[in-house]
Amino acid sequence: MLIPVLACIALAGCHRDIRSEAAVRQGVLDYLSTRQGLNVASMNVSVASMVFRENQVFATVTFTPKAAGPGQPMTIAYTLEKNGDRWVVKPRADAANPHGGAMGASPHGGGMGMPRDPGSPGALPPGHPTMPPKDSNPK
């Protein structure tokens, strides 16, 4: 009688449900461990939200440093794909920078017609009407 029960437990353990926060977090941690120069052990990593669609999960992951006091967490969205019994982060088209855009480019400029040159403060996008000087006083 004991052998059939043990066989059922063993089979149940081999087929785990990966549609869980722990499984998604582990997929992200596995991905981060492959990134050079990143000390995952120094961060608190938590899954803020996740949406499952067929063989994919869209997860929002927050990162906070373990050593520092409470601060503003960094949040990154990941798309993971089911690979066997685990989640694997899908590479991005702009894999060089997790925030989008080319490496070294400002996430706040350079797109949508904005100037890329940080040395030209106050530069307007092409086609924008000219602005009066700051010291002019319209009356």
DASULZI-V751066 format. One record per backbone hydrogen bond with DSSP energy under -1.0 kcal/mol. CO is the residue of the C=O (numbers start at 1). NH is the residue of the N-H. E is the energy in kcal/mol with one decimal. If there is no record, write none. Layout:
co->[CO CO]
nh->[NH NH]
e->[E E]
This chain:
co->[2 3 4 5 6 7 8 9 10 11 18 20 21 22 23 24 25 26 27 28 29 31 32 35 38 39 40 42 44 46 49 51 53 55 56 57 58 59 60 60 61 62 63 64 74 76 78 79 80 81 86 88 92 94 97 102 106 111 117 120 125 133]
nh->[6 7 8 9 10 11 12 13 14 15 20 24 25 26 27 28 29 30 31 32 33 34 35 38 40 42 43 66 64 62 60 58 56 82 53 80 51 78 48 49 76 46 74 44 63 61 59 90 57 88 83 81 95 97 100 105 109 114 120 123 128 136]
e->[-2.3 -2.3 -2.0 -2.0 -2.4 -2.2 -2.2 -2.0 -1.3 -1.1 -1.7 -2.0 -2.9 -2.1 -1.8 -2.0 -2.7 -2.7 -1.9 -2.8 -2.0 -1.5 -1.4 -1.0 -1.1 -1.5 -1.8 -2.6 -1.8 -3.0 -2.7 -2.7 -2.2 -3.0 -2.9 -2.9 -2.0 -3.2 -2.6 -1.4 -2.7 -2.3 -2.6 -3.6 -2.9 -2.9 -2.8 -3.2 -2.2 -2.3 -3.1 -3.0 -1.1 -1.8 -1.9 -2.0 -1.0 -2.0 -1.6 -1.9 -2.0 -1.4]
